[in-house]
Amino acid sequence: MLVRMVLPRLGVVVDRGSVWIGLLLVTLCACQPNIEQAYPSRPLTVIVPWKAGGGTDTATRTLAAVLQDELEQPVNVVNRTGGGGIVGHYALSQAQPDGYTLGAITVEITMMHWTGLTPLDYTNYSPIALVTVNSSAITVRNDAPWQDVHDLVAALKAEPGTLTASGTSLGGIWDLCRIGFLEAVGLDQSAMPWVPSQGAAAALQELLAGGVDVVTASLAETDALRRAGRVRTLALMANERLSVAPDVPTLKELGIDYASEGGWMVLAAPENLPNARLELLRVAVWNASRRPEFSVPLERAGFRLQHLTGDSLELFLREEDSRNGMLMNEAGLAL
């Protein structure tokens, strides 16, 4: 005979046997692994805010190819371009913070908000790891009349405003590098006007087509064309030469006192990514960055690899935001 138990405070009649069965089921469920919490259990997407073929796209796709082995899930790269990087950065910031949508945030995220183009800044993301840091190079067509930087400077001083440059959006990092270079040689930024582009790949197409005369962008973005003999790199805005291009001098070697860290790429997730998933991704990226399938092709292509994460990465982003804000203010680009 089934004994019945009354819960007088709730006015509910239940079977004692049902109560114990329910408690047992709850206990068993608590002891089982939570399948919904397993991560990652499906493919990931990585958003690139710049066009395919550029430095950010190349570095991201190289990382994704290795990262999917570490995570044992496909990692698909999609390009969300437009607005000088705003579209892709915004798309990442609005994604679910579940670890299945990641993205490449670039130096522009520490710059765009200073101009009022977007309220987005680096605090809208959960940064995972710094992947690459690349100084700018000054690149011209192979048939350009300037054999070195001094020839280019002489042409700019002879006819200010005649030659144009490109490499990214207006007020982007390569634009700031152009301004810094011109100021270092005693010229106003109007001496070589800027033609905005959707990244270095688009700017290089304009360079080859004769739409612009100079491209300031990282060596990683221009080196394939340099090796093919279609463009000539006059100088690097770096503190030292790169091993992959030992014949390309720095501006400082040429007597021009200017250098800039230039562009960088950080793999990030939307803000408020759960800590457990953030830490798992940090470890996965660290492991991926140590693998030759990742490091060798990027270093050969002219990328400078640098790994930062955690508090060190937060400090890096905060300092970049402050430094670039001051530079943009000096250039008259900040509000």
N, C-alpha and C positions, 0 to 999 in steps of 0.2 A: 504493500500500500504506500503510495507516494505521500510524504509528509509535506504539508503546505506551511509556508512562513509568511506572516503578515508584517509589512512595514508600515506601522500605524501613522508615522509622521507624514508619509506621502499618500497614504490611503491606497496602496497598491498591493495586490496579492500575487506572490510569485512562488514558483516551485523551488524548494531548497536545492534539488538536483540541478536545475537550470542555473542557479547562482554559481554553484561550484564549477559547472562546465564552462560558464562564461569567464570566470576568473582564470581557469586553466588556459583557455584560448588566448586571453590577454597576455598571460605570462609567456606562453609559447611564442606569440608574435613578437614580444619584446626581445626574446632571445635570438630571433632569426635576423640575418642581415637585411637591412632595408634596401630593397632593389631600387626604389625611386631615388635613393641617395647615392647610388653608385655613380662615380664620375671618373672619366667621361664614359657614357654608355651609348653615344651616338656621334655622328660627324660634327666637327666644329667649322665655323666660318671665320675667316680673318678679312676684315675690311681694309683696303688700301685707299687713301683719299687722293691718290694721284694716278695718272694714266699708266697703262702697261708699258714696260720698257725702260722706265726711269729707275733711278737708284733705289728709291723706297720700295718700288714694286719688285725689283730684282732681289734685294736683301730679304724682303718678306717671303717671297716664294721659295727662296733657298732655305730659309728657316722652317717654313711650313712643311717642306718635303722631309726634313729630318725630324721635326716635332711630331709628325704623325706616327713615326716609328716609336717614339718615346711614349706617346699617349695611347698607342694601339687603336687609333681611330683616324679616319680620313680628316684632313685639315684642308679645306677649300678656300682659295683666295679669290675675292671679288673686288673689282675696282669701282669705287663710288666717287666719281670726279665731279668737279664743278665748284664755282665760287672761290677759287684759289685755295682749295682744300677744305672749305667750310662744310660742304655736303657730306663728305666721308667722315669727318670728325664728328659732325652732328649725328649722323646715322649711328655711329658707335656709341655716343653718349646716351642715345635713346633706346638702345637695345636692352633686353632683359639681362640683369646682372647674374646670370646663371652659369657663366663660364663657357657657353657654347657659341657666343659671338665675341670675338676678340678683334683687335685692330692695331694698325700701325699709326701711332701718333707721332707727328714730326715737329721740328722746331717751330713751325708756324703757330702751333697751339700756344706758344709763349709770346706770340706777337700780335695775332689777329684782334684780340680783345682790346689792345691798346689803341687801335684805330677806330673802334666802335663798330666793326663789321659784324661782330658776334659777341655775346656775353660768355661764350665758352672759354675756359682756360684749363690748365692741367689738373685742377682740383675736381673736374667733372669725370675723372677716370680713376680706375684702380691700376696704377702702373705695375707691370710685372717685371720687366727688365730692359735696360738700355742694351741695344744690339750693335749699332754702328754709329760712328762719329766721322764726318768727312769735311775736310776743308775745301774751300772753293778753288777752282782753277780758272784761268783766263784763256779761253779757247777761241780761235778764229778759223776760217776756212783755209784749206791748204794752199789755195791760190791767192790768199790775201797778201797785200804788198808789205805787211809789217813782219819783219823777221824776228823781232824780239819786243819786249814790253816797252823799251825806250822808243822804238819806232812808233808804236801805238800812241804813247804819250805825246810825242812830237806832233802826230797827226791831229790828236784831240786839241792840242794847244793852238795849232795853226787854224783849224776850222771847228771851233766849239759848236756842238749841237748837230753836226753833220752825221756822225756815226751813232748807231743805236746798239743797245744791248738787251738781252733777254735771259731767261733762265727759270723764272717762276712768276708768281703773281706779284702785283704791285705791293711793295712793303714786305715781301717775302725775304727769307734769309739771303738768297743770292742777290737780291736787290740791295740789301744792306751791305753786302760785301762789295758790290759795285760802288756804292757811296763811300765806303771806307777807303777803297783803293783810290778813288778820285780825290778825296780830301788829302790823302797821303802824298799825292803828287801836286798838290796845290790847285786843284780844279774844283769848280762847283759841280754838283750832281747834274746840272743841265748841260754840261759839256758832252755827256754821252747819255741821252735820254733812254728811259726804260720802256720796253714793249712787254706788257704782261703776257704770260703764257700759262697753260695748265701743266706745269712741270717742265723738267729739263728735256725730256724726249720731244715734246712739242717745240721747244725753243731750238733744239738742234735741227729739227726739220726746217724751221724757218731760216736758220743759219745756212744750211746747204742750198736752200732755194733762193738765197739772196735777200730775204726779207729783213734780216738783221745782220749786223757786222761782227758782233762779239757775243759770246755766251759766257756768263759766269755761273758755274755749277761745279759739282764735285768731279774729281778725276774719274771716279767710278762710273759716273753717268756719261762721260765723254770718251773714255779710254778705248772703247771698241772702235769708234770712228777714227781715233788717233792712230791706232795700230793698223787700221785699214788704209791709212794715208789720205783720208778725206778731210781731216781737220788737223790743226796744229795747236798744241798747248804751249802758250808763251811763258806761263809761270804759275806757281802754286801760292795761295795765300795761307801758307802753313809755316810752322816754325822749323821744319826740316823736310828734306826730300823724301819721297816714298820709294821703297825698294822696287816696286813694280815699274817705276818711271824714273830711273836714276838720272836721266838726261834732262829732266824738267827742273829748272831752278826755282827757288822760292823768291818772293819779292824782296825779302830781307837780303838775300845774297846779291840782288841786283841794286842794292842801295835804297830801296823803298821800304820805309819803316812801317809795315803793316802786316798783320797776321790775324786770322780769325778761325775759331773752331768750326764755324760754318754750320752745316746741317747735321742732324742726327735722327735716329729712329728708335722709338721705344715701343715695345709690344705692351699693349694695355687691354684692360677690360672695362666695361662700364663701371661707374662709381658703385660702391657698396657690394662688390663681389664678396661672397662669404670667404672668411679667412682660410678655411681648410682648402678650398679650391684655389685660392690665390697662392698658397704655399705649394700646392701640388704643381701648379703651372710654373712657379719660379724654379723648382727643382728640375722640371722637364726642360725648360729653356736652358738652364745651366748645363745639363747633360748634353743637350743638342749642340750648344755652342762649343763643346769640347771635341765634337766629332769632326774628322777631316772632311767629310762630305759637305759640311757647312763652311768651315773656316778656309779651306784651301781655295775653292773657286772664288770666294768673295775677296780674299786677299790678293789673288792673282788679278782680279778685276779692278783693284785699286781701292777697295774699301779698307778703312781702319776699324778693326773690331775692338769693342770695349764693352765690358760687362759690369753693370751696376744694378743693384736691386735693394729692396728694403729702404732703410733710413738714408743710405747713401744716394739712392736714386731720388728720393723725395727732396733731399738737399740740392742735388744737381738741377732738378726741375725748378725749384724755387729760385736758385741763383740765375738760371738762364732767363726766367721770366723777368726778374728785376733788371738784369743786364740788357736784355733786348728792349725792354721798355725805355730805358735811358737812351739807347742808341736811336730808337725810333723818334723819341722826343727831340734829340739833337738834329735828326734829319728832317724834322718838321712833318713827320708822318703820324705821330700820335695826337690824340685829341688834346 
